[in-house]
Amino acid sequence: MLLGDAVELSLGRIEVTYPAPGEPPRIAVAGQPLSIENALPAMDTAAFALAAGADSILISDRDARLAMLVPRDGSSPREAQAPLYVTGPDPRHEGQFRVTVHGAPVSPGVMYVAQAFGHTTGWVPAVHGALARLPDPVPFTAAIRRQEDAATARRKAENPAGLHVVPLHYSDSESATITPADVTHVSRPELLNREAALLWIADNLELARASAGSAAIVNDCRPETWILHQLAEHARRKEVPLHAVRYAFEEFEWLRRLARQARSTVAPGLAELLAASAPAIHTRRELEDALSASGIDPRRNPSVDFEAASRELMAGVPESGTIWYQAVNWRDWQSLESGKRPYVVIPPLGQASALSPEEAAARAGALLVQHSPALQHLFTPRDPRGVVLVSQGNGYSAYSRRHWSAMLALAARMEETHFLLAGGSAEDRAWLSLELERPRLANVTLLGWINEDWSTFLRALSAKPRATFVCRPGLSSIGAALVNGIPPLLMPPDPLEGPDGAVDAIAAEVAMERAVYAFQLDRLYASECATHRDSPLPILVDTLGGDQERALATLCRAVDPAVQLLQREAINGYCDWSRVAHLIASVLAREAVSGALPIQLKRQVRDQELSVQREPSGARPPPMQHVTLASAEAQP
């Protein structure tokens, strides 16, 4: 309320009074004055006021189990620019706390929280493009952590002006969770989880404001998204659908059994991959033990224990929510539905090029001319050479130079095939440039980062009978290859244990991603290629092992036109991103207006939109058809 020139904010026993604009506030809890401190409070402190950020002050009354994040400038909470954030007991769920927002603007739209690089460069622009093409376009906001990822997402979005990007910041409160018990926060023991949640909001005020009015929230299963979801539901005073994006965790048990099978019963390459990935696909208890032995506390870094965290999230998703993830049994073309949890099956992450293979080949040739005029027709029938496109990803690999060294050694023995090396960190690209200057390999070209032209190069590969894509990255690049009609050949994951014996969390997660895809590709080839079991199709090329002859044979087989034909026929129809994006956009748009759709209707829409259409090899996918959603009341 207003007291002359003074501004007073009051909630329960907490009072914040600004004597005059611009003056420091006076804070009291239960009538006792508090000073603003820049140091964290003692663990037994009953009430404190903490300077949480440039724009806000964190005040906690632990006796009342209440905390507030108030504007530092003394604005009234009724003003849209200065929302007031509060955490306290959740009246609907005993033992949990709830984040609410007062005075936040309502800006209907869809919010996407995207940490992973593949999500920002694949999901964000693709779903945004689909939402923009709907009869009634839906506003789309993306929270992106890295500036370069935000710039790439904007470039790849079809309508950049309609894509609102807000920054996503992390501090040591990043693992703040909405927990069954309001316990001390493990990374900052002076704070409780409810206070750590407000500290995270203080670091992400723009994100919190953008999410407060969201009509639907899509995320990749990070704990802080629960905070944003609660803000949105409170601001809109209605249930807000939460769409959780993750991978095919229901297949992990199958992967574990496969990893234990005898080597002779598994396709060559797949057994090695699964063996390397085994520490990443143990039970939660085994993973916790391995991490603890390595000095990693999964409670302080929940993303390390990605399987358990995601299972817990899926179990807690509201019944009206939707989980999007890959779970298609390609052997009998049945989705892995248990009927107990709501979800919609989607193909992999990735963006399809809008160009035909021939158009993409011409465009890629024009880009390659900048490196050498002799490469202009590399992707066309005019050039008889084979093509191997090698992607090193975001430079996270601790063994990227060993991967590249192996590819250079293979290139020296495949003179009739041209190797294009893309991606990698700046340091690794500089090292690779020096390597290419010494034994000058005429059939190797260093591309660096090709960003928005990435899907063009992948589509161009599909115009070439003798071409393959070798990748180290995770799902985004693998999915991008499949959606552009080119079967990927996988590098092995990095060893999970470093020289000190510690388990590397990133390597473990990438190993799991690779194992999931190796399993899916093996199953897809088995169901679609009659000769697969007698003559296994290439899945993995070993760039870290000592058997170069085997790696050479695998790579030569991968560029064999007959093998390529089999692989491309197997993946044809696997993924048409325009249909997937339209499905997601259709459901999001409907739920943003009318609330959550019943599961029966979502399954009906999914089955209509994602039915696998068998096409002759090389055929273009059918044009995307608009799906008319039936009335929710009409569903049983």
C-alpha positions in Angstrom: 0.0 0.0 0.0 1.0 3.7 -0.4 1.7 5.9 2.6 2.2 9.4 1.2 5.5 9.4 -0.6 6.4 6.1 1.1 5.8 2.7 -0.4 5.1 -0.3 1.9 5.0 -3.9 0.9 3.5 -6.2 3.4 2.8 -10.0 3.4 2.2 -11.8 6.7 4.8 -10.8 9.2 7.2 -9.3 6.6 7.1 -5.6 6.0 9.2 -3.6 3.6 8.9 0.2 3.7 10.5 2.7 1.4 10.5 6.1 3.1 11.0 7.9 -0.3 11.9 7.0 -3.8 15.5 6.1 -4.1 16.1 5.7 -0.4 17.2 2.4 1.2 14.2 0.4 2.5 13.4 -0.5 6.0 12.6 -4.1 6.6 10.9 -5.8 9.6 9.9 -9.4 10.3 7.3 -9.8 13.1 8.0 -6.2 14.1 11.8 -6.7 14.5 13.9 -4.6 12.2 16.4 -6.3 9.8 19.4 -4.9 7.9 20.2 -5.9 4.3 23.3 -8.2 4.4 25.5 -9.2 1.5 26.7 -12.3 3.3 24.7 -15.6 3.5 22.9 -16.0 6.8 23.8 -18.6 9.4 22.0 -21.9 9.2 20.0 -21.3 12.4 18.9 -17.7 11.4 15.2 -17.3 12.0 14.8 -14.2 9.7 17.1 -12.4 7.3 17.3 -9.9 4.5 19.8 -10.7 1.7 20.8 -8.5 -1.2 20.0 -11.1 -3.8 20.6 -9.1 -6.9 20.8 -5.7 -8.6 17.0 -5.4 -8.7 15.7 -7.4 -5.8 16.1 -8.3 -2.1 15.4 -11.7 -0.6 13.6 -11.7 2.7 12.9 -14.9 4.7 10.8 -15.5 7.7 11.6 -19.1 8.6 9.3 -19.3 11.5 6.4 -18.6 9.2 8.0 -20.7 6.4 7.7 -17.7 4.0 10.2 -16.0 1.8 9.8 -13.0 -0.5 11.8 -11.6 -3.4 10.9 -7.9 -3.5 11.8 -5.1 -6.0 14.8 -3.0 -4.7 13.4 0.1 -6.3 10.3 0.3 -4.0 7.7 -0.1 -6.7 4.2 -1.2 -5.8 3.6 -4.9 -6.5 0.5 -3.7 -8.5 2.9 -2.3 -11.1 3.6 -4.7 -14.0 7.3 -3.9 -14.2 7.9 -4.8 -10.5 6.4 -8.2 -9.7 6.7 -9.6 -6.2 7.8 -13.3 -5.8 6.8 -15.3 -2.8 7.5 -18.9 -1.6 5.5 -20.6 1.1 3.7 -23.8 1.9 1.6 -25.3 -0.9 -1.9 -25.5 0.4 -2.7 -28.3 -2.1 0.2 -30.5 -1.2 1.4 -31.2 2.3 5.1 -30.9 2.8 5.8 -28.9 -0.5 6.2 -25.2 -1.1 4.9 -23.2 -3.9 6.2 -20.2 -5.8 3.7 -17.4 -6.6 4.0 -14.1 -8.3 2.1 -10.9 -7.6 1.6 -8.1 -10.1 3.2 -9.9 -13.1 2.0 -9.1 -16.6 0.0 -11.8 -18.4 1.4 -12.3 -21.9 -0.1 -15.4 -23.4 2.2 -17.5 -25.4 4.5 -20.5 -25.3 7.7 -20.6 -23.2 10.6 -22.9 -24.0 13.4 -23.4 -21.6 16.4 -24.6 -23.6 19.8 -25.4 -22.1 21.1 -27.9 -24.6 22.8 -26.7 -27.8 20.7 -29.1 -29.9 17.5 -27.8 -28.5 18.4 -24.2 -29.2 19.5 -24.9 -32.8 16.9 -27.6 -33.7 13.8 -27.5 -31.5 13.5 -23.8 -30.9 13.5 -22.6 -34.5 11.5 -25.5 -35.8 8.7 -25.3 -33.2 8.6 -21.6 -33.5 8.3 -21.8 -37.3 5.4 -24.2 -36.9 3.6 -22.0 -34.4 4.1 -19.0 -36.7 2.5 -20.9 -39.6 -0.7 -21.8 -37.7 -3.9 -19.9 -38.8 -3.6 -18.0 -35.5 0.1 -17.6 -34.8 1.1 -18.2 -31.2 3.8 -16.0 -29.6 6.9 -18.0 -28.7 9.6 -17.2 -26.1 12.8 -19.2 -25.8 15.1 -19.0 -22.8 18.6 -19.8 -24.1 21.7 -20.0 -22.0 24.6 -19.2 -24.4 24.6 -16.0 -26.5 25.9 -17.8 -29.5 23.2 -20.4 -29.3 20.6 -17.6 -29.1 22.0 -16.0 -32.2 22.0 -19.3 -34.1 18.4 -20.0 -33.1 17.3 -16.6 -34.3 19.1 -17.1 -37.6 17.5 -20.5 -38.1 14.0 -19.4 -37.1 11.9 -18.6 -40.2 10.4 -15.5 -38.7 13.1 -14.0 -36.3 11.0 -11.0 -35.5 8.4 -13.3 -33.9 10.9 -15.2 -31.7 11.4 -13.6 -28.3 14.7 -14.8 -26.7 15.5 -14.2 -23.0 18.8 -15.1 -21.3 19.1 -18.0 -19.0 21.6 -17.6 -16.2 22.9 -20.1 -13.7 24.4 -19.6 -10.3 25.1 -22.1 -7.6 21.4 -22.2 -6.9 20.7 -23.8 -10.2 19.6 -27.1 -8.6 16.8 -25.4 -6.6 13.9 -27.8 -6.6 10.3 -28.0 -5.5 10.9 -30.9 -3.1 8.6 -33.1 -1.0 10.3 -31.6 2.1 11.5 -28.0 2.4 15.0 -29.1 3.3 18.3 -27.2 3.4 19.7 -26.6 -0.1 22.6 -28.9 -0.6 24.9 -26.5 -2.5 24.1 -23.6 -0.1 23.4 -25.1 3.3 22.6 -21.7 4.8 19.5 -21.5 2.6 16.4 -23.6 2.4 15.1 -24.8 -1.0 12.4 -22.2 -1.0 15.0 -19.5 -0.6 17.3 -21.0 -3.2 14.3 -21.0 -5.6 14.0 -17.2 -5.2 17.7 -16.7 -5.6 17.4 -18.5 -9.0 14.6 -16.2 -9.9 16.7 -13.2 -8.9 19.3 -14.4 -11.4 16.6 -14.9 -14.1 14.1 -12.0 -13.6 13.5 -11.5 -17.3 12.8 -15.2 -17.7 10.5 -15.3 -14.7 8.5 -12.3 -16.0 8.2 -13.8 -19.5 7.1 -17.2 -18.1 4.5 -15.8 -15.6 1.9 -15.3 -18.3 2.7 -18.3 -20.4 -0.2 -20.4 -21.6 2.0 -23.4 -22.1 5.6 -24.3 -21.0 7.9 -26.7 -22.8 11.2 -27.7 -21.2 13.9 -30.3 -21.2 13.3 -31.6 -17.8 15.5 -29.3 -15.7 14.3 -28.8 -12.1 14.0 -25.0 -12.3 11.3 -25.3 -14.9 8.9 -26.4 -12.1 9.4 -23.0 -10.6 8.5 -21.3 -13.9 5.5 -23.6 -14.3 4.2 -22.6 -10.9 4.6 -18.9 -11.7 2.7 -19.3 -14.9 -0.2 -21.2 -13.2 -0.5 -18.7 -10.5 -0.4 -15.7 -12.8 -3.0 -17.1 -15.1 -5.1 -18.6 -12.3 -5.6 -21.7 -14.3 -3.9 -25.0 -15.1 -1.0 -24.5 -17.5 0.2 -27.5 -19.6 3.7 -28.6 -19.0 5.4 -30.3 -21.9 8.5 -32.2 -20.9 11.0 -33.0 -23.6 13.4 -36.0 -22.9 14.6 -39.2 -24.4 13.4 -42.8 -24.5 14.0 -43.8 -20.9 11.4 -46.6 -21.0 13.9 -48.4 -23.2 16.8 -48.3 -20.7 16.1 -51.7 -19.2 16.1 -53.2 -22.7 19.5 -51.5 -23.3 20.9 -53.0 -20.1 19.8 -56.5 -21.1 21.3 -55.9 -24.6 24.6 -54.8 -23.0 24.8 -58.1 -21.1 24.2 -60.3 -24.1 27.1 -62.3 -25.6 29.1 -60.3 -28.1 28.3 -62.8 -30.9 24.5 -62.0 -30.7 25.0 -58.3 -31.2 25.9 -56.4 -34.4 29.6 -55.6 -34.6 30.2 -52.1 -33.3 27.0 -52.1 -31.3 28.5 -54.4 -28.6 31.5 -52.1 -28.1 29.3 -49.0 -28.0 27.0 -50.6 -25.4 30.0 -51.8 -23.4 31.5 -48.3 -23.3 28.1 -46.9 -22.3 27.4 -49.4 -19.6 28.4 -47.2 -16.7 25.9 -44.6 -18.0 23.0 -47.1 -18.0 23.2 -48.7 -14.7 20.5 -48.4 -12.1 20.2 -45.2 -10.1 21.9 -46.7 -7.1 24.9 -47.9 -9.1 25.3 -44.6 -10.8 25.1 -42.8 -7.5 27.8 -45.1 -6.1 30.0 -44.5 -9.1 29.6 -40.7 -8.9 30.2 -40.7 -5.1 33.4 -42.7 -5.5 34.5 -40.0 -8.0 33.7 -37.1 -5.7 30.5 -36.1 -7.6 27.4 -35.4 -5.5 24.4 -35.9 -7.8 22.3 -33.9 -5.3 24.4 -30.8 -6.2 24.2 -31.5 -9.9 20.9 -33.2 -10.7 21.6 -33.4 -14.4 24.3 -35.9 -13.6 21.7 -38.4 -12.4 19.7 -37.7 -15.6 17.8 -41.0 -15.6 16.5 -40.8 -12.1 15.8 -37.1 -12.4 13.8 -37.6 -15.5 11.9 -40.6 -14.2 10.9 -38.6 -11.1 9.8 -35.7 -13.3 7.7 -37.9 -15.5 6.1 -39.5 -12.4 5.2 -36.0 -11.1 4.0 -34.4 -14.4 0.3 -33.4 -14.0 -2.1 -35.9 -15.7 -3.1 -33.1 -18.1 0.5 -32.5 -19.2 2.2 -34.0 -22.2 5.6 -35.7 -22.3 7.2 -35.7 -25.7 9.9 -38.2 -26.2 11.2 -40.9 -28.6 9.7 -44.3 -27.9 8.8 -46.2 -31.0 9.3 -49.9 -31.4 10.3 -50.1 -35.0 10.3 -53.9 -35.0 6.5 -54.0 -35.0 5.7 -50.3 -35.5 4.1 -50.0 -32.1 4.6 -47.1 -29.7 5.8 -48.1 -26.3 2.6 -47.0 -24.5 1.8 -48.2 -21.0 -1.4 -46.2 -20.8 -0.3 -45.0 -17.3 1.5 -41.7 -18.3 0.5 -39.1 -20.9 3.0 -38.5 -23.7 3.2 -38.0 -27.4 5.8 -39.9 -29.4 8.1 -37.8 -31.6 11.0 -38.6 -33.9 14.5 -37.2 -33.1 15.5 -33.6 -32.7 16.6 -31.9 -35.9 15.7 -29.5 -38.6 15.0 -30.6 -42.2 16.3 -28.5 -45.0 13.6 -26.9 -47.2 15.8 -27.7 -50.3 15.6 -30.8 -52.5 18.7 -32.9 -52.5 19.7 -31.5 -55.9 19.1 -27.9 -54.7 21.1 -28.6 -51.5 23.9 -30.1 -53.5 24.2 -26.9 -55.6 24.1 -24.7 -52.6 26.7 -26.8 -50.7 28.9 -26.7 -53.8 28.7 -22.9 -53.9 29.8 -22.8 -50.3 32.6 -25.3 -50.9 34.0 -23.1 -53.7 35.2 -20.7 -51.0 37.6 -23.5 -49.9 38.5 -24.9 -53.3 37.1 -24.5 -56.8 37.6 -28.3 -57.3 34.8 -28.9 -54.7 32.0 -27.2 -56.5 30.4 -30.4 -57.9 31.4 -32.6 -55.0 27.8 -33.5 -54.1 26.7 -34.0 -57.7 27.0 -36.9 -60.2 29.6 -34.9 -62.1 32.1 -35.7 -59.3 32.7 -39.5 -58.9 34.3 -39.2 -55.5 32.6 -40.4 -52.4 31.9 -38.0 -49.5 32.4 -38.4 -45.8 31.1 -35.5 -43.6 32.6 -35.6 -40.1 31.1 -33.6 -37.3 32.9 -33.0 -34.0 30.1 -31.2 -32.3 30.5 -28.5 -29.7 34.0 -29.3 -28.7 33.1 -31.0 -25.4 35.0 -34.1 -26.2 38.1 -34.6 -24.2 39.3 -37.0 -27.0 38.3 -34.9 -30.0 41.9 -34.8 -31.4 42.1 -38.6 -31.2 38.8 -38.8 -33.0 40.1 -36.5 -35.7 43.5 -38.2 -35.9 41.8 -41.5 -36.6 39.7 -39.9 -39.4 42.8 -38.3 -40.9 44.5 -41.7 -40.9 41.4 -43.3 -42.6 41.3 -40.4 -45.2 44.9 -41.1 -46.1 43.8 -44.7 -47.1 40.7 -43.7 -48.9 42.1 -41.4 -51.6 38.9 -41.6 -53.8 36.7 -40.2 -51.0 36.7 -36.6 -49.9 36.5 -35.9 -46.2 34.8 -32.7 -44.9 35.5 -32.0 -41.2 33.1 -29.7 -39.4 32.6 -28.3 -35.9 34.9 -28.6 -33.0 36.3 -26.1 -30.5 38.5 -23.2 -31.6 41.6 -24.8 -30.1 40.9 -28.2 -31.8 40.3 -26.5 -35.1 43.6 -24.7 -34.8 45.3 -28.0 -34.0 43.7 -29.6 -37.0 44.8 -26.8 -39.3 48.4 -27.5 -38.3 47.9 -31.2 -38.8 46.6 -30.7 -42.3 49.6 -28.6 -43.3 52.2 -31.3 -42.6 51.1 -34.5 -44.5 49.1 -32.5 -47.0 46.0 -34.5 -47.6 44.3 -33.4 -50.8 41.1 -35.2 -49.9 40.5 -33.4 -46.6 38.8 -30.0 -46.1 38.3 -28.2 -42.8 34.9 -26.6 -42.8 34.8 -25.2 -39.3 31.3 -24.2 -38.1 28.7 -24.0 -40.9 25.8 -23.1 -38.6 22.6 -22.4 -40.5 24.0 -24.2 -43.6 24.3 -27.4 -41.6 21.0 -28.9 -42.7 21.9 -27.9 -46.3 25.1 -30.0 -46.2 23.2 -33.0 -44.7 20.5 -32.8 -47.3 23.2 -32.5 -50.0 24.7 -35.9 -48.8 21.4 -37.5 -49.8 22.0 -36.5 -53.4 25.2 -38.6 -53.5 25.1 -42.5 -53.7 28.5 -42.8 -52.1 28.2 -40.6 -49.0 28.0 -41.0 -45.2 27.9 -38.8 -42.1 30.2 -39.6 -39.2 29.3 -37.9 -35.9 30.5 -37.7 -32.4 27.7 -35.4 -31.0 24.5 -36.5 -29.4 20.9 -36.6 -30.4 20.7 -33.2 -32.2 23.2 -34.0 -35.0 22.0 -37.6 -35.3 18.4 -36.5 -35.6 19.3 -33.8 -38.0 21.0 -36.4 -40.3 18.0 -38.7 -40.2 15.5 -36.0 -40.9 17.5 -35.0 -43.9 17.6 -38.5 -45.3 21.2 -39.5 -44.5 22.0 -42.4 -42.1 24.6 -41.5 -39.5 27.6 -43.5 -38.6 28.5 -43.1 -34.9 31.8 -42.5 -33.3 32.3 -44.3 -30.0 31.7 -42.2 -26.8 34.6 -40.9 -24.9 35.8 -43.2 -22.0 33.7 -42.4 -19.0 36.6 -42.4 -16.6 39.4 -39.8 -16.8 43.0 -40.3 -15.9 42.1 -39.8 -12.3 39.5 -42.4 -12.4 36.6 -40.0 -12.0 33.4 -40.5 -14.0 32.9 -37.5 -16.4 29.2 -36.5 -16.3 29.0 -35.1 -19.8 30.7 -38.2 -21.3 28.3 -40.4 -19.4 25.2 -38.5 -20.8 26.6 -38.5 -24.3 27.3 -42.2 -24.1 23.7 -42.8 -23.1 22.4 -40.7 -26.0 24.7 -42.7 -28.4 23.6 -46.0 -27.0 19.9 -45.1 -27.3 20.4 -44.2 -31.0 22.6 -47.2 -31.7 19.9 -49.4 -30.4 17.2 -47.6 -32.4 19.3 -47.7 -35.6 20.1 -51.4 -35.1 16.4 -52.2 -34.6 15.3 -50.0 -37.5 17.8 -51.8 -39.9 16.8 -55.2 -38.6 13.1 -54.5 -39.3 13.6 -52.9 -42.7 16.6 -54.6 -44.2 16.3 -58.3 -44.9 20.0 -58.9 -45.1 20.9 -57.0 -42.0 21.5 -60.0 -39.7 23.6 -61.9 -42.2 25.5 -58.8 -43.2 25.2 -56.1 -40.5 24.9 -52.5 -41.6 27.4 -50.0 -40.3 26.5 -48.3 -37.1 29.7 -47.4 -35.4 33.2 -46.6 -36.6 35.8 -47.0 -33.9 38.0 -43.8 -33.8 39.4 -44.5 -30.4 40.4 -48.2 -30.7 43.6 -49.6 -32.0 42.2 -51.7 -34.8 42.3 -49.4 -37.8 41.7 -52.1 -40.3 38.3 -52.8 -38.8 37.5 -49.0 -38.8 38.6 -48.8 -42.4 36.4 -51.7 -43.4 33.4 -50.1 -41.6 33.9 -46.8 -43.3 34.4 -48.3 -46.7 31.2 -50.3 -46.3 29.3 -47.2 -45.1 30.0 -45.4 -48.4 29.2 -48.4 -50.5 26.2 -47.4 -52.7 24.4 -50.7 -52.1 24.7 -50.4 -48.3 23.7 -46.7 -48.5 20.6 -47.7 -50.4 19.6 -50.2 -47.7 20.2 -47.7 -45.0 18.3 -44.8 -46.7 15.4 -47.0 -47.4 15.3 -48.0 -43.7 15.2 -44.4 -42.5 13.0 -43.1 -45.2 9.8 -42.0 -43.5 11.5 -42.3 -40.1 11.1 -38.6 -39.5 9.4 -35.8 -41.3 10.1 -32.8 -39.1 7.4 -30.6 -40.6 4.8 -33.1 -39.5 6.4 -33.4 -36.0 6.6 -29.6 -35.6 3.0 -29.2 -36.8 1.9 -31.8 -34.3 3.6 -30.1 -31.4 2.4 -26.7 -32.6 -1.2 -27.9 -33.0 -1.4 -29.3 -29.5 0.4 -26.4 -27.9 -1.8 -23.9 -29.7 -5.0 -25.7 -28.7 -3.9 -26.1 -25.1 -2.8 -22.5 -24.9 -6.4 -21.4 -25.7 -8.6 -24.2 -24.3 -6.5 -25.8 -21.6 -5.1 -29.3 -21.5 -6.3 -31.8 -24.0 -7.4 -35.3 -22.8 -4.9 -38.1 -23.5 -7.2 -39.9 -25.9 -7.3 -36.8 -28.2 -3.6 -36.2 -28.0 -3.0 -39.8 -29.1 -5.5 -39.5 -31.9 -3.8 -36.4 -33.2 -0.4 -38.0 -32.8 -1.4 -41.1 -34.7 -2.9 -39.0 -37.5 0.1 -36.7 -37.8 3.0 -39.2 -37.2 1.8 -42.3 -39.0 4.8 -43.7 -40.8 4.3 -43.4 -44.6 6.3 -45.9 -46.7 7.7 -44.1 -49.7 9.9 -45.3 -52.6 13.5 -44.6 -52.0 14.4 -41.0 -52.7 10.8 -39.8 -52.8 10.0 -36.4 -51.2 7.8 -36.5 -48.1 4.2 -35.6 -48.7 3.1 -32.0 -48.0 2.1 -31.3 -44.4 -1.6 -31.5 -43.9 -3.4 -29.3 -41.4 -4.9 -31.4 -38.6 -8.4 -30.3 -37.3 -8.6 -31.1 -33.6 -11.9 -32.6 -32.4 -13.7 -31.1 -29.5 -12.3 -32.3 -26.1 -15.9 -33.0 -25.0 -16.4 -35.5 -27.8 -13.7 -37.8 -26.5 -14.6 -40.8 -24.3 
